[in-house]
Amino acid sequence: MKKKFLAMLMASVMVLGLAACGGSKDAPAEGDTASGDLPTVGVLIYKYDDTYISTVRNSLQAALDGKAIVEMQDGKGDQATQNDQLDVMISKGVDVLCVNMVDAKAASGVVEKASAAGIPTIFFNREPDTEVIKSYDKACFIGTNAIDAGKMQGDIIKDLWDAHPEYDLNGDGKVQYVMFQGEPDNPEAIARTQYSVEQATANGLTMEQVGETQVCNWDTETAQKAMEAMLAANEGKIELVIANNDGMAIGCVAALSNIGYNTGAEGAPFIPVIGVDATDAAKDAIAKGQMSATVLQDGDAMGKAIAAAALNAANGAEFLDGTEYTYDETGIAVRIPYAPYTGE
């Protein structure tokens, strides 16, 4: 009888032990959050190694921490890859999609698939055509107004020329500039390229472009090589560098530094370089006297705005319910404001 009792006791202990093991299977590891009933947010990024986009995605991830399960994918600059990632996200049944398009012109395909699956979709940073977004009543855009960035660059150029008449190297009263454009067909790149020059002209400056516009796909190394070629052909003729983003601006600074310009040393020859984004690298270059200015594109603020809208949508609410954000005149776009940055 005693043996039978002991056997039953051992069996009970084993059952309890197994139950305890089973109960710990889904328990979160240290530093993790229990998934429980958290919504799933699918995030498609055009390219992880874009410096500015890295600030946006890090901010987004931090803002969603503990509030949602985040499925994030790197499109690596390839629209076909991003299309495949979209299909996987939809098949997993994510509660909301946040999409940073590789090619904004391909957004209609995203809308078609998201709409068929009934998944709310937030486009961000790279802006699709307004009518494409409006074609789906569960879609919106969160980003900036690229025209404003260009205009701020134009205002910065005017301020620089008023404060530094020595920048007019040949004394002809004109601004001889080179332009570095992000992508050939990207609406944001086109707007920054156009309005920086138009605004400088509206401010009373005579702008004269040196060479062709250098399309460098937002990339630092590509811009450095292009700037090296421009300097080899036009050294002494370039008075200003305008870049659509800080990545390319930093590449131009590197090319200039390699021939003794923009080193930050007292008395070293200097050509003003202006970018967009206010990345840490650009701020550092401005502080060291290697670069003149940039335009702040607030990646942290954009990430937080996307997170707020995504959590609302994932929980069945309207994108902007209970938030501080408002749509612009389109009724579907939230604009994160730019600000000039000169380090002062």
C-alpha positions in Angstrom: 0.0 0.0 0.0 2.9 2.3 0.9 4.5 1.6 -2.5 1.3 2.3 -4.3 0.9 5.6 -2.5 4.5 6.6 -3.3 4.0 5.7 -6.9 0.9 7.9 -7.1 2.7 10.7 -5.4 5.6 10.5 -7.9 3.1 10.5 -10.8 1.4 13.6 -9.4 4.8 15.4 -9.1 5.6 14.5 -12.7 2.3 15.8 -14.0 2.7 19.1 -12.1 6.3 19.4 -13.4 5.1 18.9 -17.0 2.4 21.4 -16.5 4.9 23.9 -15.2 7.1 23.3 -18.2 4.2 23.7 -20.5 3.2 26.9 -18.8 6.6 28.4 -19.3 6.7 27.6 -23.0 5.1 30.9 -24.0 6.5 33.0 -21.2 8.7 35.9 -22.3 12.4 35.8 -22.0 14.1 38.5 -20.0 13.8 41.7 -21.9 11.0 40.5 -24.0 7.3 41.4 -23.8 4.6 38.7 -23.7 2.8 38.7 -27.1 -0.6 37.9 -25.6 -3.2 39.9 -27.4 -0.9 42.5 -28.9 -1.6 43.5 -32.5 1.0 42.8 -35.2 2.4 45.8 -37.2 4.0 44.9 -40.5 6.7 47.4 -41.5 8.3 47.4 -45.0 11.5 49.6 -45.3 12.9 50.6 -48.7 16.5 50.2 -47.5 17.9 49.7 -44.0 21.2 51.3 -44.7 19.7 54.7 -45.5 20.9 56.8 -42.5 17.7 58.9 -42.2 15.4 56.0 -42.6 17.3 54.2 -39.8 16.3 57.0 -37.4 12.7 56.6 -38.5 12.6 52.9 -38.0 14.4 53.0 -34.7 12.0 55.5 -33.4 9.0 53.5 -34.7 10.3 50.3 -33.1 10.9 52.1 -29.8 7.4 53.7 -29.9 5.8 50.3 -30.5 7.8 48.4 -27.9 5.5 46.6 -25.5 2.4 47.7 -27.5 2.6 45.7 -30.6 4.5 42.8 -32.3 6.6 44.3 -35.0 7.4 42.4 -38.3 10.0 44.5 -40.1 11.7 43.8 -43.5 14.5 45.4 -45.5 13.6 45.9 -49.1 17.3 46.5 -50.0 16.3 49.1 -52.5 14.6 46.5 -54.8 10.8 46.8 -55.5 10.5 43.2 -56.5 11.9 42.2 -53.1 9.5 44.5 -51.3 6.6 43.1 -53.3 7.5 39.6 -52.0 7.8 40.8 -48.5 4.4 42.5 -48.8 2.8 39.1 -49.8 4.4 37.4 -46.8 3.1 40.1 -44.5 -0.4 39.8 -45.8 -0.3 36.0 -45.6 0.7 36.3 -41.9 -2.4 38.4 -41.3 -0.7 41.5 -39.9 -3.2 44.0 -38.4 -1.7 47.0 -40.1 0.9 47.7 -42.7 3.4 50.6 -42.6 5.1 50.9 -46.0 8.2 52.9 -47.0 8.0 52.3 -50.7 11.1 51.5 -52.7 9.4 53.0 -55.8 6.5 55.3 -54.9 5.0 54.6 -58.4 4.4 51.0 -57.4 2.1 52.0 -54.5 -1.1 51.1 -56.5 -0.1 47.4 -56.3 0.3 47.7 -52.5 -3.1 49.4 -52.2 -4.7 46.7 -54.3 -3.4 43.8 -52.2 -3.9 45.6 -48.8 -7.5 46.6 -49.8 -8.3 43.0 -50.9 -7.1 41.8 -47.5 -8.8 44.6 -45.6 -5.5 45.7 -43.9 -5.2 49.4 -43.0 -2.1 50.8 -44.6 0.2 53.7 -43.7 2.6 54.9 -46.4 5.5 56.9 -45.0 8.5 59.0 -46.1 8.2 58.2 -49.8 5.0 59.6 -51.0 2.8 57.9 -53.5 0.3 59.8 -55.7 -2.5 61.3 -53.7 -5.2 59.6 -55.8 -3.6 56.2 -55.2 -3.9 56.7 -51.4 -7.4 58.0 -51.7 -8.5 55.0 -53.6 -8.4 53.0 -50.4 -10.4 54.3 -47.4 -8.0 52.6 -45.0 -4.9 54.3 -46.3 -3.0 57.4 -45.4 0.5 59.0 -45.7 2.8 60.3 -43.0 5.8 62.3 -44.2 7.1 65.8 -45.0 6.5 68.3 -47.7 9.5 68.0 -50.0 8.9 71.5 -51.4 9.5 73.0 -48.0 12.9 71.4 -47.7 14.0 72.8 -51.1 12.7 76.3 -50.1 14.6 76.2 -46.8 17.8 75.3 -48.7 17.1 78.3 -50.9 16.7 80.6 -47.9 19.9 79.2 -46.3 21.8 79.9 -49.6 20.6 83.6 -49.5 21.7 83.9 -45.8 25.1 82.4 -46.6 25.8 84.7 -49.5 24.7 87.8 -47.6 27.0 86.8 -44.7 29.9 85.7 -46.8 30.6 87.7 -49.9 33.9 85.9 -50.2 32.0 82.8 -51.3 31.7 84.5 -54.7 35.1 83.2 -55.8 35.2 84.9 -59.2 33.4 88.1 -58.1 30.8 87.9 -60.9 27.8 88.3 -58.6 26.5 84.8 -59.5 26.3 81.6 -57.5 28.1 78.8 -59.4 26.7 75.6 -57.9 26.6 71.8 -58.4 23.5 69.8 -57.7 23.4 66.3 -56.2 20.0 64.6 -56.6 18.7 61.6 -54.8 17.0 59.6 -57.5 15.9 60.5 -61.1 12.2 59.9 -60.7 11.7 60.3 -56.9 9.1 63.1 -56.3 10.9 64.2 -53.1 14.3 64.4 -54.9 12.8 66.3 -57.8 11.1 68.8 -55.5 14.2 69.5 -53.4 16.3 70.0 -56.6 13.8 72.4 -58.2 12.7 74.5 -55.2 16.2 75.0 -53.7 17.3 76.9 -56.8 13.9 78.6 -57.4 13.8 79.9 -53.8 17.4 81.1 -54.0 16.5 82.9 -57.2 13.3 84.3 -55.7 15.5 85.7 -52.9 17.4 87.7 -55.4 20.4 85.5 -56.2 21.6 84.6 -59.7 22.1 80.9 -59.8 24.3 79.3 -62.4 24.7 75.5 -62.5 28.1 73.9 -63.2 27.9 70.7 -65.1 25.0 68.2 -65.1 22.9 67.3 -62.1 24.6 64.4 -60.4 22.1 61.7 -59.6 23.6 59.6 -56.8 20.7 57.7 -55.3 21.1 59.2 -51.8 24.4 57.4 -51.4 27.5 58.8 -49.8 30.1 56.9 -51.7 28.5 57.5 -55.1 28.3 61.2 -54.3 32.0 61.3 -53.2 33.1 59.7 -56.5 30.9 62.1 -58.5 32.2 65.1 -56.6 35.8 64.0 -57.2 35.1 63.9 -60.9 33.4 67.3 -60.8 36.3 68.8 -59.0 38.8 67.4 -61.4 36.9 69.0 -64.3 35.9 72.2 -62.5 38.2 73.0 -59.6 38.1 76.7 -58.8 34.8 77.1 -60.7 32.5 75.6 -58.0 31.1 78.0 -55.3 28.4 75.9 -53.8 27.2 72.3 -53.4 23.5 71.6 -53.0 22.6 68.0 -52.0 19.1 66.4 -51.6 20.3 64.6 -48.5 23.1 64.6 -45.9 24.4 61.3 -47.1 25.4 62.8 -50.4 26.5 66.0 -48.8 28.9 64.1 -46.6 30.3 62.4 -49.7 30.9 65.8 -51.2 32.7 67.0 -48.1 34.9 63.9 -48.2 35.9 64.7 -51.8 36.6 68.3 -50.9 38.7 67.3 -47.9 40.8 65.0 -50.0 42.1 68.0 -52.0 42.5 70.3 -49.0 39.2 72.0 -49.0 36.6 72.0 -46.1 39.0 70.4 -43.6 37.9 72.6 -40.8 41.4 74.0 -40.4 41.7 77.8 -40.1 42.5 79.3 -43.4 41.7 76.2 -45.4 39.8 76.9 -48.7 36.1 76.3 -48.2 33.1 75.6 -50.5 29.7 75.7 -48.7 27.8 72.4 -48.7 24.1 72.2 -47.9 22.2 68.9 -47.3 18.9 67.7 -45.9 18.1 65.5 -42.9 20.3 66.8 -40.0 21.9 63.4 -39.5 24.5 63.1 -36.7 27.3 62.9 -39.3 26.1 66.2 -40.9 25.7 67.9 -37.5 29.3 66.8 -36.7 30.6 68.1 -40.0 28.9 71.5 -39.4 30.3 71.7 -35.9 33.8 71.0 -37.3 33.4 73.7 -40.0 33.4 71.2 -42.9 29.8 71.8 -44.0 27.6 74.9 -43.9 24.1 73.8 -43.1 21.3 71.2 -43.5 17.5 71.0 -43.2 16.2 69.0 -40.2 13.9 66.2 -41.2 12.8 64.9 -37.9 13.0 61.1 -38.1 12.2 60.6 -34.4 9.0 62.6 -34.8 8.0 60.7 -37.9 8.5 57.4 -36.3 6.3 58.4 -33.3 3.6 59.6 -35.6 3.6 56.4 -37.6 3.4 54.3 -34.4 0.5 56.3 -33.1 -1.5 55.9 -36.3 -0.6 52.2 -36.6 -1.7 51.4 -33.1 -5.0 53.1 -33.7 -5.6 51.3 -37.0 -4.5 47.9 -35.5 -7.1 48.3 -32.8 -9.9 49.3 -35.1 -9.9 53.0 -34.6 -9.3 55.8 -37.2 -5.6 56.6 -37.8 -5.6 59.9 -36.0 -8.1 59.3 -33.2 -7.0 60.8 -29.9 -3.6 62.0 -31.3 -2.2 65.5 -31.8 -1.9 65.0 -35.6 -4.1 66.5 -38.3 -4.4 65.9 -42.0 -3.4 68.5 -44.5 -5.7 69.8 -47.3 -5.6 66.4 -49.1 -7.4 64.8 -46.1 -5.1 61.8 -46.1 -1.6 63.2 -45.4 0.1 64.1 -42.1 3.1 66.5 -42.6 6.1 66.5 -40.2 7.6 70.0 -40.4 11.2 70.7 -41.5 13.5 73.2 -39.8 16.8 74.8 -41.0 19.9 73.7 -39.1 23.2 75.6 -39.1 24.5 74.5 -35.8 24.0 77.9 -34.2 
